[in-house]
């Protein structure tokens, strides 16, 4: 098995075309992994609280704060990356 350092070194040596190809593959792979995790969370009932639609702006903010508080730093970074990709 190769190490993260070896992968990083290999990526640094890619041509621009190879890097673009790798980036496209990795984004698709990462999205697939994210989808699998969400599906597992849904099956386990961890997202049930999100199924209730808040009736007010205050309810929406309270629910968002509750969800945000339960996220890891990595999850927050991933959500920010997704939001930036969708807006750009």
C-alpha positions as CSV (number, residue, x, y, z in Angstrom):
1,X,0.0,0.0,0.0
2,X,1.3,3.5,-0.8
3,X,1.4,6.3,1.6
4,X,-0.3,9.7,1.5
5,X,3.1,11.3,1.0
6,X,3.8,9.1,-2.0
7,X,0.4,10.1,-3.5
8,X,1.2,13.8,-2.9
9,X,4.6,13.4,-4.6
10,X,3.0,11.7,-7.6
11,X,0.3,14.3,-7.9
12,X,3.0,17.1,-7.9
13,X,4.6,15.4,-10.9
14,X,1.5,15.2,-13.0
15,X,1.2,17.3,-16.2
16,X,-1.5,19.9,-16.3
17,X,-3.7,17.5,-18.4
18,X,-3.1,14.6,-16.0
19,X,-3.8,16.8,-13.0
20,X,-7.1,17.9,-14.6
21,X,-8.0,14.2,-15.3
22,X,-7.1,13.2,-11.7
23,X,-9.0,16.1,-10.3
24,X,-12.2,15.1,-12.2
25,X,-11.8,11.5,-11.1
26,X,-11.1,12.5,-7.5
27,X,-14.1,14.9,-7.3
28,X,-16.4,12.1,-8.6
29,X,-14.9,9.6,-6.2
30,X,-15.2,11.9,-3.3
31,X,-18.8,12.7,-4.1
32,X,-19.6,9.0,-4.3
33,X,-18.1,8.5,-0.9
34,X,-20.1,11.4,0.5
35,X,-23.3,10.0,-1.0
36,X,-22.6,6.6,0.6
37,X,-22.0,8.2,3.9
38,X,-25.3,10.2,3.7
39,X,-27.2,7.0,2.6
40,X,-25.7,5.2,5.6
41,X,-26.7,8.0,7.9
42,X,-30.2,8.0,6.5
43,X,-30.5,4.3,7.0
44,X,-29.2,4.6,10.6
45,X,-31.8,7.4,11.3
46,X,-29.1,10.0,12.0
47,X,-30.8,12.5,9.7
48,X,-34.3,12.0,10.9
49,X,-34.4,15.4,12.6
50,X,-33.7,17.1,9.3
51,X,-36.9,15.6,7.8
52,X,-39.0,18.0,9.8
53,X,-39.4,21.2,7.8
54,X,-39.2,24.2,10.0
55,X,-42.2,26.5,9.8
56,X,-40.4,29.8,10.6
57,X,-37.1,31.5,9.8
58,X,-36.2,31.1,13.5
59,X,-36.9,27.4,13.3
60,X,-34.8,27.1,10.2
61,X,-31.9,28.9,11.9
62,X,-32.3,26.8,15.1
63,X,-32.2,23.6,13.1
64,X,-29.2,24.7,11.1
65,X,-27.4,25.6,14.3
66,X,-28.3,22.2,15.7
67,X,-27.0,20.4,12.6
68,X,-23.9,22.5,12.4
69,X,-23.0,21.9,16.1
70,X,-23.0,18.1,15.4
71,X,-20.6,18.3,12.4
72,X,-16.9,17.6,12.5
73,X,-14.5,20.2,11.2
74,X,-14.0,17.9,8.2
75,X,-17.7,17.8,7.5
76,X,-17.9,21.6,7.7
77,X,-15.0,21.9,5.3
78,X,-16.7,19.5,2.9
79,X,-20.0,21.4,3.0
80,X,-18.2,24.7,2.3
81,X,-16.4,23.1,-0.6
82,X,-19.6,21.8,-2.1
83,X,-21.3,25.2,-1.6
84,X,-18.5,26.9,-3.4
85,X,-18.5,24.4,-6.3
86,X,-22.3,24.9,-6.7
87,X,-22.1,28.7,-6.6
88,X,-19.1,29.0,-9.0
